[in-house]
Amino acid sequence: MAISVVIADDQEMVRTGFRMILESQPDIEVLADVVDGTAALSAVERLRPDVLLLDIRMPGTDGLEVTRRLAERAAAHPEYGHKPRIVIVTTFDLDAYVHAALHGGASGFLLKDASPAMLVEAVRAAAAGDALISPAITVRLLRELAPATAGGTTTRTLAEPLTDREQDVVRALARGRTNAEIAAELYVSLSTVKSHLANVQVKLDARNRVEIAAWAWESGLARGSTGSGPAAP
């Protein structure tokens, strides 16, 4: 089945461009494009898309508020059974709103000047439960906006220490590497990388790899140190 998408952006040119790019792909179907967050929430309720491509800055109900409301609804009503994967689109690669959206449960981040191929891959990755994050956002935004304390400060606590290999995988993830790039860099298989990330996600009680990356910068692990204690052998 095709990946269903709703686009929310207050700029008609952006919506039209995104729609043209996505509809050129045989595995993607754009169900609607809307002008603001209120319309986005309505479209999600009515159309139940797989992916919501969401501008962070819109008049009225902005992308951050939409992300928060959808996360709250999913937590309060798990029986609802549907929450679209959210890919945040922003003009700026150093935007405090994006950092807040990350903690609100967004699955991926994309700059508006990203290539058409990256837009398509971001949608596909989100639909698959993964995330494609612009490397500039992963490295620069998380590094700049995470608490820059010597020992690392984070609200998340590990249920179990990370193994040495899990730390290696998380560091690479926090620096913007894809799963395939991590596998090549660490000389392991793609399935091994996915297994390590799944284990880390459970240990952190993280919703997605974006939250893992944020934790890595906040804790100091991405900088080469860790505030979470020694790794397991």
HUZIVEN-V110251 format. One record per pair of residues at least 4 apart in sequence whose C-alpha atoms are under 8 Angstrom apart, sorted by the first residue. I is the first residue (numbers start at 1). J is the second residue. Records with the same first field share a line. If there is no record, write none. Layout:
BEGIN
I->J / J
END
This chain:
BEGIN
1->27
2->26 / 27 / 28 / 29
3->27 / 28 / 29 / 49 / 50 / 51 / 124 / 127
4->28 / 29 / 30 / 31 / 49 / 50 / 51
5->28 / 29 / 30 / 31 / 32 / 49 / 50 / 51 / 52 / 53
6->30 / 31 / 32 / 33 / 34 / 40 / 43 / 44 / 49 / 51 / 52 / 53
7->15 / 18 / 19 / 30 / 32 / 33 / 34 / 40 / 52 / 53 / 54
8->15 / 33 / 34 / 35 / 36 / 37 / 39 / 40 / 52 / 53 / 54 / 55
9->14 / 15 / 33 / 34 / 35 / 36 / 54 / 55 / 58
10->15 / 34 / 35 / 36 / 55 / 58 / 59
11->15 / 35
12->16 / 35
13->17
14->18
15->19 / 33 / 34
16->20
17->21
18->22
19->23 / 30 / 33
20->24
21->25 / 116 / 120
22->28 / 29 / 30 / 119 / 120
23->28 / 29 / 30
31->47 / 49
32->43
34->39 / 40
35->39 / 40 / 58
36->40 / 58 / 59 / 60 / 61 / 62
37->41 / 58 / 59 / 60 / 61 / 62 / 63 / 65 / 66
38->42 / 60 / 61 / 66
39->43
40->44 / 66
41->45 / 66 / 70
42->46
43->47 / 48
44->48 / 49 / 52 / 84
48->82 / 83 / 84
49->84
50->83 / 84 / 85 / 127
51->84 / 85 / 86 / 87 / 123 / 126 / 127
52->84 / 85 / 86 / 87
53->86 / 87 / 88 / 89 / 123
54->63 / 86 / 87 / 88 / 89
55->62 / 63 / 88 / 89 / 90
56->62 / 63 / 64 / 88 / 89 / 90 / 97 / 98
57->62 / 63 / 64 / 90
58->62 / 63
61->65 / 66
62->66
63->67 / 88
64->68 / 97 / 98 / 100 / 101 / 104
65->69
66->70
67->71 / 86 / 101 / 104 / 105 / 106
68->72 / 101 / 104 / 105
69->73
70->74 / 83
71->75 / 83 / 104 / 105
72->76
73->77 / 78
74->78 / 80 / 81 / 82 / 83
85->106 / 107 / 126 / 127 / 129
86->105 / 106 / 107 / 108 / 126
87->106 / 107 / 108 / 109 / 110 / 122 / 123 / 126
88->98 / 101 / 106 / 107 / 108 / 109 / 110
89->109 / 110 / 111 / 112
90->95 / 98 / 109 / 110 / 111 / 112
91->111 / 112 / 113
92->111
93->111 / 136 / 137 / 140 / 141
94->137 / 140 / 141 / 144
95->99 / 141
96->100 / 145
97->101
98->102 / 109
99->103 / 141 / 142 / 145
100->104
101->105 / 106
102->106 / 107 / 210 / 211 / 214
103->211
105->207 / 208 / 211
106->210
107->126 / 129 / 130 / 131 / 208 / 209 / 210
108->122 / 126 / 131 / 132 / 133 / 210
109->132 / 133 / 134 / 137
110->114 / 119 / 122 / 132 / 133 / 134 / 137
111->134
114->118 / 119
115->119
116->120
117->121
118->122
119->123
120->124
121->125 / 132
122->126 / 131 / 132 / 133
123->127
124->128
125->129 / 130 / 131 / 132
126->130 / 131 / 132
129->208
130->208 / 209
131->208 / 209 / 210
132->178
133->137 / 138 / 176 / 210
134->138 / 176
135->139 / 175 / 176 / 177
136->140 / 141 / 176
137->141 / 142
138->142 / 143 / 174 / 175 / 176 / 213
139->143 / 174 / 175 / 176
140->144
141->145
142->146 / 213 / 214 / 217
143->217
144->148
146->214 / 217 / 218
147->152 / 153 / 154 / 217 / 218
148->152 / 218
149->153 / 220
150->220
151->219 / 220 / 225 / 226 / 227
152->218 / 219 / 220 / 226 / 227
153->218 / 219 / 220 / 227
154->215 / 218 / 219
156->204 / 215
157->204 / 228
158->162 / 203 / 204 / 228
159->203 / 204
160->203
161->203 / 228 / 229 / 230 / 231 / 232
162->166 / 167 / 200 / 203 / 231 / 232
163->167 / 231 / 232 / 233
164->168 / 231 / 232 / 233
165->169 / 196
166->170 / 196 / 197 / 200
167->171 / 221 / 231
168->172 / 186
169->173 / 182 / 186 / 193 / 196 / 197
170->174 / 197 / 212 / 213 / 216 / 222
171->175 / 213 / 216 / 221 / 222 / 224
172->176 / 177 / 182 / 222
173->177 / 178 / 179 / 182 / 209 / 213
174->212 / 213 / 214 / 216 / 217 / 222
175->222
177->181 / 182
178->182
179->183 / 190 / 193 / 194
180->184 / 190
181->185
182->186 / 193
183->187 / 188 / 189 / 190 / 192 / 193
184->188 / 189
188->192 / 193
189->193
190->194
191->195
192->196
193->197
194->198
195->199
196->200
197->201 / 209
198->202
199->203
200->204 / 212
201->205 / 206 / 207 / 208 / 209 / 212
202->206
204->212
206->211 / 212
207->211
208->212
209->213
210->214
211->215
212->216
213->217
214->218
215->219
216->220 / 221 / 222
217->221 / 222 / 223
219->226 / 227 / 228
220->224 / 225 / 226 / 227
221->225 / 226 / 227
226->230
END
